């Protein structure tokens, strides 16, 4: 900034300091009248036109500060998420509950890609007895998605031993996920529909799902499916070979 422009800015700051005890005085007058304000604007505009690198420097500094803040926020969200996955018993779990590698899947029961990846998930669980698999409800595709998520979360609450069968049935269905169809699938999975309906109305179920979505968004989940494998976020559908390789990498790392 040249000396004259610096003088203008400092003059404005000094003239603006009509304060009382650190607070703006109620009857403080504007630092500049309309004519003076226009002159200052013209001076600043002229300076910036002659020195456009100042704008670039400012934008660069702003972007760097913003990226630093976002990185810090994401790191904190990751730490909070890891604690949640490790300790929260409200999250449905399959496989070895004390497995050496934890995989978290963010999914939506109406997501076609989630349905496609389900066989790979099943095969991994059947073939690797040391994987702990956590189901993170992430309903983003409409009211039926939310309804199915409530049903699955409620099933974990009242009949955890039936949850995986119910989850697979919800994923495999090609029909609309209406309430009646969901209850039919629950019947087939051996879950009492009356108890399920009552559990679905529990505000704690809706709160758990809301928290899941909020937490997922905080760590960078932008769609389904998305997998978190020992702290590494992997967006999109992945095949069985990729899952196995990521598990192996987690164990060796």
TAVENKA-V381303 format. One record per helix or strand of 3 or more residues. SS is the DSSP state (~ for helix, > for strand). FROM is the first residue (numbers start at 1). TO is the last residue. If there is no record, write none. Layout:
# TAVENKA-V381303
ss=SS from=FROM to=TO
ss=SS from=FROM to=TO
This chain:
# TAVENKA-V381303
ss=~ from=3 to=16
ss=~ from=34 to=50
ss=~ from=53 to=87
ss=> from=92 to=95
ss=> from=101 to=107
ss=~ from=112 to=127
ss=> from=131 to=137
ss=~ from=143 to=158
ss=~ from=160 to=172
ss=~ from=179 to=188
ss=~ from=193 to=200
ss=~ from=203 to=218
ss=> from=226 to=229
ss=> from=232 to=235
ss=~ from=240 to=252
